[in-house]
Amino acid sequence: MALVRAGLDRLATMAGAVGRTAAEVGRAGTYVARTVGTPAGVRGVAVEWAWLAAHLAVYPAGLVHETFAATGDGYRTDPLPPERRGLLVADVEGAGYPILLVHGIMDNRSVFTVFRRALRRRGFGVVHAVNYSLLTGDVRTAAHELRGHVERLRELTGAERVHIVGHSLGGMIARYYVQRLGGSDVVDTLVTLGSPHTGTLSAYLMPTPLAAQLRPGSELLDELARPAPGCPTRFLVVWSRMDQMIVPQRNARLAHEDLHVEHLELRDVGHLSLPIDPRSVHWVVSALARSDHRRHPFRRGQAAGGREPTTYRRRSSPAS
């Protein structure tokens, strides 16, 4: 009888989990459906498909690994146009850090074609994109490889710290590096674009070890949820309520007691379009160009009660 009761309890637990999962998927799907039915949502879908087509066209070129060439000129401002020189003079330290771009699953550095152009227009002199293997099956292994990329970039540029921008899985790889492999010592700001910080139900559709790490409640996500006291890295998190890859979409937000986090909430941007959306690009580039967060006397977790992550919203859709 005890075995029967235990079996029934397990079945009840499984049924409850399935029910909760179905409810989450239903709510996420309902929101997306409501959003797509608005003018902003229709425009977002059109942009997603247009960028998909353009991205497929440049994808082959992105498979070639980018070679970094040190110029030896440092961060001179005299050759720059006035607007770019003004950026550097206003915050030389913030804009002087090299930026490393890390793509998402089954993608390559070509996803940052628009993003890196915006960074260069704003005066960032060193913007380097890396490719990791399409056969990557473990976030931890990829994070170790990322550490090697960061160290080589620092050696070539002479920079003490860097910024990292990660799209989708790239953001999770970079976060693991920052929180668990000592990356917080050298990463000034980590930007994540549509990264599943608390997992995504869509990962259940892929029967791979890597996908298992991205499922809610996985061992990897539990590890990232552990305390990270004294972490000085600033986290800029961009997420969209119309993200078709992160389900539910709010799982792309990052809430951690020890991390300094700022969010940008979008309502009508697809997953692939996050690195090209003008609002996303402007917010991230502007934030990277300022270093005032380093002068702030408090950090979340250092003062009683702390403070909630700052959230910026760009409301282009009437759906809620």
C-alpha positions as a printed NumPy array, in Angstrom:
array([[  0.   ,   0.   ,   0.   ],
       [  2.849,   2.357,   0.795],
       [  4.288,   1.817,  -2.673],
       [  0.904,   2.462,  -4.243],
       [  0.476,   5.678,  -2.262],
       [  3.988,   6.808,  -3.206],
       [  3.238,   6.115,  -6.853],
       [ -0.018,   8.029,  -6.681],
       [  1.758,  10.955,  -5.003],
       [  4.345,  11.044,  -7.792],
       [  1.617,  10.954, -10.405],
       [ -0.205,  13.775,  -8.648],
       [  3.004,  15.82 ,  -8.508],
       [  3.666,  15.213, -12.193],
       [  0.096,  16.09 , -13.077],
       [  0.372,  19.32 , -11.098],
       [  3.623,  20.234, -12.842],
       [  2.106,  19.511, -16.247],
       [ -0.921,  21.605, -15.349],
       [  1.204,  24.541, -14.238],
       [  3.338,  24.279, -17.364],
       [  0.263,  24.227, -19.583],
       [ -1.117,  27.275, -17.779],
       [  2.164,  29.165, -18.244],
       [  2.288,  28.303, -21.946],
       [ -1.331,  29.328, -22.309],
       [ -0.793,  32.698, -20.661],
       [  2.317,  33.378, -22.718],
       [  0.563,  32.364, -25.919],
       [ -2.469,  34.507, -25.101],
       [ -0.295,  37.567, -24.559],
       [  1.599,  37.037, -27.792],
       [ -1.674,  36.554, -29.675],
       [ -3.093,  39.771, -28.224],
       [  0.079,  41.682, -29.019],
       [  0.331,  40.414, -32.577],
       [ -3.195,  41.672, -33.153],
       [ -2.113,  45.282, -32.538],
       [ -0.384,  47.586, -35.065],
       [  2.822,  47.512, -33.011],
       [  2.644,  43.734, -32.796],
       [  2.126,  43.365, -36.536],
       [  5.097,  45.638, -37.108],
       [  7.167,  43.576, -34.668],
       [  6.35 ,  40.343, -36.49 ],
       [  7.195,  41.937, -39.832],
       [ 10.552,  43.152, -38.493],
       [ 11.29 ,  39.707, -37.056],
       [ 10.69 ,  37.998, -40.4  ],
       [ 12.566,  40.668, -42.357],
       [ 15.57 ,  40.423, -40.053],
       [ 15.437,  36.627, -40.242],
       [ 15.712,  36.834, -44.019],
       [ 18.542,  39.374, -43.853],
       [ 20.302,  37.39 , -41.153],
       [ 20.187,  34.222, -43.217],
       [ 21.836,  36.145, -46.051],
       [ 24.791,  37.244, -43.899],
       [ 24.954,  34.075, -41.79 ],
       [ 27.594,  32.317, -43.958],
       [ 29.979,  35.274, -43.626],
       [ 29.538,  35.168, -39.859],
       [ 30.831,  31.599, -39.718],
       [ 34.339,  32.908, -40.352],
       [ 36.037,  33.632, -37.05 ],
       [ 36.898,  37.276, -36.584],
       [ 40.575,  38.105, -36.283],
       [ 41.434,  40.806, -33.805],
       [ 44.155,  43.198, -34.893],
       [ 45.641,  45.496, -32.269],
       [ 46.24 ,  48.922, -33.773],
       [ 48.525,  50.219, -31.071],
       [ 46.882,  53.654, -31.266],
       [ 45.152,  53.341, -27.925],
       [ 42.004,  55.424, -27.448],
       [ 42.948,  58.657, -29.156],
       [ 40.104,  61.139, -29.527],
       [ 41.604,  63.658, -31.942],
       [ 40.748,  61.756, -35.165],
       [ 37.09 ,  61.375, -34.132],
       [ 34.144,  63.53 , -35.243],
       [ 32.912,  65.965, -32.556],
       [ 29.932,  63.851, -31.479],
       [ 32.076,  60.747, -30.924],
       [ 34.839,  62.735, -29.282],
       [ 32.225,  64.26 , -26.97 ],
       [ 31.155,  60.806, -25.883],
       [ 34.687,  59.812, -24.98 ],
       [ 35.475,  63.054, -23.203],
       [ 32.247,  62.847, -21.223],
       [ 33.134,  59.356, -20.003],
       [ 36.512,  58.181, -21.202],
       [ 36.58 ,  55.229, -18.816],
       [ 33.142,  53.92 , -19.753],
       [ 33.623,  54.177, -23.513],
       [ 37.236,  53.041, -23.451],
       [ 36.519,  49.458, -22.392],
       [ 36.666,  46.816, -25.15 ],
       [ 33.336,  45.123, -25.913],
       [ 32.969,  41.391, -26.522],
       [ 29.856,  40.167, -28.364],
       [ 28.59 ,  36.605, -27.75 ],
       [ 25.875,  35.123, -29.989],
       [ 23.064,  32.707, -29.162],
       [ 22.39 ,  29.033, -29.845],
       [ 22.931,  27.81 , -33.436],
       [ 23.919,  31.333, -34.432],
       [ 27.143,  33.239, -35.061],
       [ 28.596,  36.737, -34.812],
       [ 26.535,  37.972, -37.787],
       [ 23.572,  38.523, -35.459],
       [ 25.408,  41.609, -34.141],
       [ 25.873,  43.256, -37.564],
       [ 23.61 ,  46.202, -36.707],
       [ 24.52 ,  46.332, -33.032],
       [ 28.251,  46.612, -33.507],
       [ 27.795,  49.347, -36.112],
       [ 25.83 ,  51.363, -33.541],
       [ 28.587,  50.861, -30.976],
       [ 31.241,  52.089, -33.379],
       [ 29.166,  55.127, -34.319],
       [ 29.015,  56.051, -30.636],
       [ 32.792,  55.981, -30.347],
       [ 33.63 ,  52.541, -28.959],
       [ 36.965,  51.713, -30.557],
       [ 37.277,  47.986, -29.814],
       [ 34.222,  45.834, -30.534],
       [ 35.053,  42.167, -31.028],
       [ 32.631,  39.313, -31.775],
       [ 33.413,  35.683, -31.028],
       [ 32.001,  32.421, -32.356],
       [ 31.676,  29.383, -30.157],
       [ 31.005,  25.923, -31.558],
       [ 27.563,  25.108, -32.939],
       [ 28.015,  21.743, -31.22 ],
       [ 28.408,  23.299, -27.76 ],
       [ 26.617,  21.041, -25.309],
       [ 27.431,  22.602, -21.965],
       [ 27.153,  26.17 , -20.68 ],
       [ 30.002,  25.682, -18.223],
       [ 32.417,  24.536, -20.932],
       [ 31.449,  27.471, -23.141],
       [ 31.973,  29.828, -20.178],
       [ 35.512,  28.519, -19.723],
       [ 36.167,  29.202, -23.416],
       [ 34.724,  32.686, -23.015],
       [ 37.164,  33.337, -20.189],
       [ 39.983,  32.593, -22.631],
       [ 38.539,  35.061, -25.166],
       [ 38.305,  37.763, -22.499],
       [ 41.876,  37.241, -21.362],
       [ 43.199,  37.399, -24.93 ],
       [ 41.212,  40.575, -25.591],
       [ 42.569,  42.196, -22.435],
       [ 46.099,  41.18 , -23.342],
       [ 45.823,  42.587, -26.865],
       [ 44.266,  45.876, -25.785],
       [ 45.924,  46.392, -22.425],
       [ 42.483,  46.971, -20.866],
       [ 41.841,  46.072, -17.253],
       [ 38.103,  45.507, -17.764],
       [ 35.703,  44.726, -20.595],
       [ 32.003,  44.9  , -21.414],
       [ 30.192,  41.771, -22.668],
       [ 26.977,  41.679, -24.697],
       [ 25.28 ,  38.28 , -24.962],
       [ 22.235,  37.381, -27.05 ],
       [ 20.05 ,  34.497, -25.84 ],
       [ 22.325,  31.595, -24.82 ],
       [ 25.325,  33.925, -25.108],
       [ 23.985,  35.893, -22.158],
       [ 23.758,  32.752, -20.024],
       [ 27.299,  31.702, -20.933],
       [ 28.582,  35.155, -19.998],
       [ 26.568,  35.205, -16.775],
       [ 28.052,  31.88 , -15.7  ],
       [ 31.519,  33.234, -16.424],
       [ 30.84 ,  36.357, -14.36 ],
       [ 29.209,  34.647, -11.379],
       [ 31.013,  31.319, -11.158],
       [ 34.396,  31.657, -12.887],
       [ 35.658,  34.948, -11.483],
       [ 34.627,  37.051, -14.458],
       [ 33.229,  39.724, -12.162],
       [ 36.812,  40.852, -11.537],
       [ 37.237,  41.96 , -15.154],
       [ 33.712,  42.429, -16.585],
       [ 32.421,  45.939, -15.987],
       [ 28.987,  45.466, -17.565],
       [ 27.185,  42.38 , -18.846],
       [ 24.299,  42.943, -21.257],
       [ 21.854,  40.111, -21.904],
       [ 19.358,  40.238, -24.771],
       [ 16.537,  37.714, -24.462],
       [ 18.443,  35.304, -22.182],
       [ 16.451,  32.688, -20.186],
       [ 17.676,  33.639, -16.715],
       [ 15.119,  31.406, -15.003],
       [ 14.754,  28.962, -17.869],
       [ 12.394,  28.55 , -20.784],
       [  9.739,  25.929, -21.384],
       [ 10.684,  25.844, -25.062],
       [ 13.857,  23.997, -23.984],
       [ 11.704,  20.913, -23.432],
       [ 11.285,  20.736, -27.205],
       [ 15.011,  20.016, -27.646],
       [ 16.186,  16.66 , -26.209],
       [ 19.812,  17.717, -25.714],
       [ 22.003,  18.174, -22.605],
       [ 22.375,  21.875, -23.42 ],
       [ 18.612,  22.357, -23.614],
       [ 18.218,  20.543, -20.299],
       [ 20.415,  23.2  , -18.672],
       [ 18.015,  25.901, -19.892],
       [ 14.874,  24.337, -18.443],
       [ 13.303,  25.939, -15.357],
       [ 14.705,  24.475, -12.159],
       [ 17.769,  22.915, -13.801],
       [ 20.95 ,  22.292, -11.826],
       [ 22.736,  25.017, -13.788],
       [ 20.071,  27.644, -13.048],
       [ 20.042,  26.64 ,  -9.384],
       [ 23.81 ,  27.171,  -9.342],
       [ 23.414,  30.656, -10.818],
       [ 20.772,  31.475,  -8.221],
       [ 23.271,  30.914,  -5.381],
       [ 24.672,  33.921,  -3.515],
       [ 27.206,  36.067,  -5.368],
       [ 28.293,  38.532,  -2.668],
       [ 30.381,  41.49 ,  -3.68 ],
       [ 29.842,  41.056,  -7.41 ],
       [ 30.688,  44.49 ,  -8.917],
       [ 29.506,  43.727, -12.455],
       [ 26.506,  45.711, -13.656],
       [ 23.819,  43.697, -15.48 ],
       [ 21.742,  45.291, -18.251],
       [ 18.857,  42.984, -19.114],
       [ 16.704,  43.482, -22.21 ],
       [ 13.585,  41.342, -22.541],
       [ 10.404,  41.409, -24.594],
       [  6.865,  40.303, -23.862],
       [  6.639,  39.07 , -27.467],
       [  9.732,  36.861, -27.264],
       [  8.716,  33.586, -28.898],
       [ 11.731,  31.631, -27.615],
       [ 11.544,  32.473, -23.908],
       [  8.385,  30.955, -22.406],
       [  7.083,  32.461, -20.239],
       [  8.632,  35.691, -21.433],
       [  9.182,  37.081, -17.93 ],
       [ 11.809,  34.37 , -17.393],
       [ 14.188,  36.61 , -19.364],
       [ 14.238,  38.987, -16.39 ],
       [ 17.018,  38.662, -13.83 ],
       [ 16.305,  38.866, -10.116],
       [ 19.197,  38.137,  -7.766],
       [ 19.811,  39.556,  -4.3  ],
       [ 23.515,  40.182,  -4.884],
       [ 23.481,  41.583,  -8.418],
       [ 23.075,  45.158,  -9.623],
       [ 20.476,  44.838, -12.397],
       [ 18.724,  47.257, -14.742],
       [ 15.948,  46.024, -17.035],
       [ 14.583,  47.281, -20.315],
       [ 11.118,  45.871, -20.952],
       [  9.874,  45.803, -24.543],
       [  6.45 ,  44.668, -25.656],
       [  6.537,  44.087, -29.396],
       [  9.953,  42.695, -30.325],
       [ 10.698,  39.123, -31.391],
       [ 13.606,  37.115, -30.033],
       [ 15.872,  37.437, -33.047],
       [ 15.162,  41.173, -33.436],
       [ 16.36 ,  42.197, -29.973],
       [ 19.91 ,  43.056, -31.192],
       [ 18.532,  45.324, -33.939],
       [ 15.575,  47.01 , -32.241],
       [ 16.354,  50.781, -32.104],
       [ 15.093,  51.126, -28.524],
       [ 17.168,  48.191, -27.348],
       [ 20.295,  49.37 , -29.157],
       [ 19.943,  52.972, -27.949],
       [ 19.383,  51.999, -24.319],
       [ 22.304,  49.58 , -24.197],
       [ 24.761,  51.793, -26.073],
       [ 23.872,  54.816, -23.924],
       [ 24.247,  52.782, -20.726],
       [ 27.633,  51.406, -21.771],
       [ 28.806,  54.949, -22.476],
       [ 28.4  ,  55.98 , -18.849],
       [ 30.236,  54.685, -15.816],
       [ 28.292,  56.413, -13.055],
       [ 27.197,  53.042, -11.659],
       [ 30.748,  52.491, -10.438],
       [ 30.544,  55.576,  -8.262],
       [ 27.277,  54.586,  -6.61 ],
       [ 27.932,  54.086,  -2.847],
       [ 25.502,  51.159,  -2.514],
       [ 25.032,  47.805,  -4.161],
       [ 22.103,  45.45 ,  -3.88 ],
       [ 22.764,  43.193,  -0.899],
       [ 25.064,  45.679,   0.875],
       [ 22.376,  47.786,   2.483],
       [ 19.447,  46.64 ,   4.597],
       [ 16.466,  45.944,   2.405],
       [ 18.401,  46.59 ,  -0.808],
       [ 16.537,  47.98 ,  -3.78 ],
       [ 14.591,  46.414,  -6.586],
       [ 16.172,  46.142, -10.042],
       [ 15.543,  49.27 , -12.09 ],
       [ 13.093,  48.638, -14.924],
       [ 12.674,  50.839, -17.987],
       [  9.638,  50.218, -20.16 ],
       [  9.074,  51.06 , -23.798],
       [  5.333,  50.764, -24.243],
       [  4.593,  50.489, -27.937],
       [  1.789,  47.973, -27.58 ],
       [ -1.571,  48.401, -25.823],
       [ -1.601,  44.737, -24.89 ],
       [ -1.054,  43.943, -21.219]])
